[in-house]
Amino acid sequence: MRSPLIAAALGLLLLADVTQAHTLVATSNIIIDASRRTIDFTSDTTTSIRDSKIIREAHDDAASFVASEGEIRGAHLEAAFDTLRTRVPEARDASDQVLAEAILAL
């Protein structure tokens, strides 16, 4: 009597393992696809921001801002801050220091 119960229990465990493996694969695929879309969007956004004349012109002002710990604020840098905060949702809550460093990194 124990053999059929053991066989049934092992069969259910095997079925559960297969189902869990398929669920894990499906979940992983969803996460990977979402990450890929995010990276593609971020890459496209970064490229368009990097190519922006306003951002390029703010590079020297950003260097002065960072070097002076925020004391020197040029007109080009202020325009770049406005552009970034308008075009990039993540930049809306970023500090001026973080945005200036990001401009220097582009």
Buried (B, 14 or more C-beta within 10 A) or exposed (E): EEEEEEEEEEEEEEEEEEEEEEEEEEEEEEEEEEEEEEEEEEEEBBEEBEEBEBBBBBBEBBBBBBEEEEEEBBEBBBBBBEBBBEBBEEBEEBEBEEBBBBBBEB
